């Protein structure tokens, strides 16, 4: 399985034309290379491809290379994912430590006009482990327990293993920045 250090961003893919990017995706599928396929999907997403095109790429990649797909690739189309990345990128870390920030995609299709929300959290656990704890009811935020769909690991990759003081400051500021940009946000306290 790919390590969490492998980046969603690939400078070499960013320079490719759309046709060359599509060819790279086909190569990734043939080789069952989840990392390359995920990076192609990510680059296509950041270029603003139609939701249906992203969903199709995701489905094909999950079918061909599920066991090698990195944890930062969402399992479904997330509207405004490029904006989430841009907002999270504004926050810089002053010192390293044991705290991690994470985002969870929340499902509000049954109760809100905007179908999805975000939960902003801070933990000393790995974000995937903390998400599993929420879903198991362990020190769970109700919004994540009831509505948590998946961890969005990509946008907060640079906010891992940071000092607790930085994490607390950034958690609150990230939640506020997402709210200010029109996202429905839980947590962030």
Secondary structure, DSSP 8 states (H G I E B T S, - for coil): ---TTS-S--HHHHTS-HHHHHHHHHHHHHHT-HHHHHHHHHHHHHTT--HHHHHHHHHHHHHHHGGG--TTS-SS--TTHHHHHHHHHT---SSEEEEEEEEEEEE-TTT-SS-EEEEEEEESS-HHHHHHHHHHTSS--HHHHHHEEEE--GGGGGGSSE-HHHHHHHHHHHHHHHHHTT--EEE--
